[in-house]
């Protein structure tokens, strides 16, 4: 058995300061020094200065990207322990070339599925404004909109989209779907009507986005698509920010082209303090918390500890 000095571990972007309490890190006692960072650093040089001394970096999803120019400037880095089943913001080729191993954790879509419906219901029933009025000493300020009989449009019918559709049918909604690869057989299997892209945007009362971000889906929802929507319709995005052209969305919301939007994901995160989405009255905006649940975080950090221990054991064998 080969022994070695304790390694240095950085746990990044622990916004809620829960990493140490939601997993048992004791298997690393005597084998590692663990530093938890609760803030986020976006500026390259400051990030490099912070991370240069660490052997292992624990990344929370895609909050801190690890591009080639970052990985190549971290001389001690040997392992990136990322939460989630995959992390598109890690340059895997650069990591492999530098001998940096990348490990992932388990994942579940349940929090995002449930949160999508939390946003839809809160938006349709005007819950944030009613809550704000009550706390300010007021009373009723608006009218809610029923879901029954309305059309739920799903942009994407994968694991999350299909589950959102099941709940939509429980609300007695008409559920339709489109994506670039969606087949009639898949739609029928999930109890959803396949439509073309134009019909999806033109007829949806609530349009919920559930496709992965890629070159093909970047700005898949733009000015043309938003212009096709009804002025009473609303859009929900719990997938990835750049799927929607944010400038076109802001224009559509300001002009009344659509009635509202519920947004949990953005082009750049954290969202800048002066972004117009923070101030528009017909936007329900949340800080990318669709996947943030105690249960999933226990999986994330528990698997992260296991990944590091297994990596250390293999390294010292």
Buried (B, 14 or more C-beta within 10 A) or exposed (E): EEEEEEBBBBBBBBBEEBBEEBBEBEBBEEBBBBEBBEEBBEEEEEBBEBBEBBBBBBBBBBBBBBEEEBBBBBEEBBBBBBBBEEBBBBBBEBBEEBEBBBBBBEBBBBBBBBBBBBBBBBBBBBBEBBEEBEEEEEEEEEEEBEBEEBBBBBBBBBEBBBBBBEBBBEBEBBBBBBBEEBEEEBBEEBEBBBBEBEBBBBBBBBBBBBBBBEEEBEBBBBBEBBBBBBEEBBBBBBBBBBBBBBEBBBBBBEEEBBBBBBBBBBBEBBBEEEBBBEEBEEBBBBEBBBBBBEEBBBBBBBBBBBBBBEBBEEEEE
